[in-house]
Amino acid sequence: MAELIDVAPDEARWRTAVETVLGASARTMLVPLDRLDGFASAIDGLRMRGRLTFEGVDLDLPDLGPADPERVAGKLVFQDSPFSGWVQAHVGEPSRNALCVESADGLAGPGFRVTLAGQTRNGRRGAHGRNDTRNIIGFSNADAIAEVDAELADLEERLDGVGAEVAGLDRRSRVLEQQRTSYDVVAAARFDDFDVDGSDRRIADLERRRAEILESDDGLQVLEAQIADLTVRLEETRRARYAAEQRQRELNAAHGDLVDAEDVVKDRLQAMEDAGKVVLSPEQEAALAVDFAAAASPADPADLDRFAESSQRLAERLRTAVGDAEAEVRRVDDDLAQVFRLYKLQWDSPNLGATADSYPDYARILDEIRGEGLAARRSEWRRRLTEWSGQDLVPLVGAMAASVEEIEDRLEPINAILRRLEFGASGDRLRIRLRRLSPAHVQMFMKDLRTLSSGSTTELDEEALEKRFTELSRFMQQLRRPSQLGDAATSLTDRDRLLDVRRHVEISAERYDHTTGELRATYRTLGEKSGGESQELVAFIVGSALRFRLGDEMRSRPRFAPVFLDEGFVKADSEFAGRAVQAWRGLGFQLIVGVPLDKVTGLEPHMDELLAITKNSTTHESWITPIADAGRLDGAPGAV
């Protein structure tokens, strides 16, 4: 019924009073009287978490007209519907149509009355206060959404404050830890270790005694001189050896280059020998004859006595021509690159480069423009721009939202498994909580994405179309992979930070009382927990993560069940280890744990089979020995 009534705009200050009086009736589902039996049969087999209150009503009852403005019914407006007459009559009943008074002073008197704050009285009976339920009366839920948004903003602000406080405590903890370490070092050190003056005095005394010993023995003086001389010669020899090694590396590199060049020359000579001659095209032969004549001038090119000199001059002439041609190629490449950069500045495209290697692409564009005309190319460009903003960006909006929702949906089956597993000594439960983050850069990105993916470009004029293309180019620049950009533009892409939705959420673990639902602790890191507590928490988190990564959280058991743990639970006692093992088993995994012999007793109550691996330190051979519980051996007393 709440959707069929609303507080009149000029009576908004009485909303609390109206919600208090009509709260129960407003949550009643109205069913046409002729469909009541069918409705009851349809819902009878449903399992519902709460109670659904409904009532069969007559339709199209006459409108009762304006009600007393001093009472609840007179402060409402009614939705025009077949239920309107019944709703007016229902609200107008004396048990609901309370007299509205400003304060508690007006509660004295006959009949049902309600104050502005929501206190009610009917004769000697009265009530005050509301549950935590939200306001539901109204044609629109805009006010409720605004209230939820305000609460979310307040919670975000409080979470940020708590996060800052935690960060401050972490920094303080690190400082205290450093101080404690420093104090431990100071407490463990001897005074002689950092007594600089005392150490200097002892060094000076030892130096003095050494000098006295040397002065008293000529043989020691000779040996001292020899040691000094050998030290100098050793250092010189090391320098010479390093220089020789460096020279050797340089010669080896030069030798390698010469060997490669020799191979190239041999290959060319072999090719010429196999062919019997050097084959030139008629154009090359004519050009070479002209160059040879110019190189031999003013002598006769046919003079064989001057052939070696003429050939050398021809080689110099050809080398000069090659250098000029290479310079001309570089100049033309630079000119083409400048033209291509100007083109991209006006009509940028990620599929076009800015070097001479992209000449065929630009030539194809020029041919298409000449063949189709600028008007047709402009129309084609507008069509592609429409496809870009519509077919590409619109699915991206839905895909990003669906990805986060998919993570939430996949976490629910895992939390359902965790609800069956005890965590901690008090038998609490653990659940994985996902919190959506809203960084400023992501909010701006999503705003731009919705703006650019909405609307049509077919109705834009030329100036607006150019502006739209510029905005799209800037937007798409963020989404390109670094490999698609040049070195200078690599820093402009922010693809992973914007599109990877895993960076838009925060995953934490919450410990709660499974009977009352009271939150006991929230884990984002292992923190200062003991070894056993840490390993128990790790077992729950890693097991849940494996089920999530395997993508089979809806199955009763994972598709790959065996999990090998090397030195697993070595820091945990039997109690912690037992709960950790039960967590792995509850998540459907089969544990295979390898631990040293002295750690077996902690895991012994929880193992199904025990295998001892022994290694012979002499032969380095290993073998496996099954170990069974003596109490399980039938008819074998005293067996080991």
Secondary structure, 3 states (H helix, E strand, C coil): CHHHEEECHHHHHHHHHHHHHHHHHHCCEEEEHHHHHHHHHHHCCCCCCCCCCEEEECCCCCCCCCCCCCECHHHEEECCCCCHHHHHHHHCCCCCCCEEECCHHHCCCCCEEEECCCCEEECCEEECCCCCCCCCCCCCCHHHHHHHHHHHHHHHHHHHHHHHHHHHHHHHHHHHHHHHHHHHHHHHCCHHHHCHHHHHHHHHHHHHHHHHHHHHCHHHHHHHHHHHHHHHHHHHHHHHHHHHHHHHHHHHHHHHHHHHHHHHHHHHHHHHHHHCCCCCCHHHHHHHHHHHHHHHCCCCCCCHHHHHHHHHHHHHHHHHHHHHHHHHHHHHHHHHHHHHHHHHHHCCCCCCCCCHHHHHHHHHHHHHHHHHCHHHHHHHHHHHHHHHHHHHHHHHHHHHHHHHHHHHHHHHHHHHHHCCCCECCCCEEEEEEEEECCCHHHHHHHHHHHHHHCCCCCCCCHHHHHHHHHHHHHHHHCCCCHHHCCHHHHHHCCHHHHHCHHHHEEEEEEEECCCCCCEEEEECCCCCCCHHHHHHHHHHHHHHHHHHHHCCCCCCCCCCCEEEEECCCCCCCHHHHHHHHHHHHHCCCEEEEECCHHHHHHHHHHCCCEEEEEECCCCCCEEEEEECCHHHCCCCCCCC
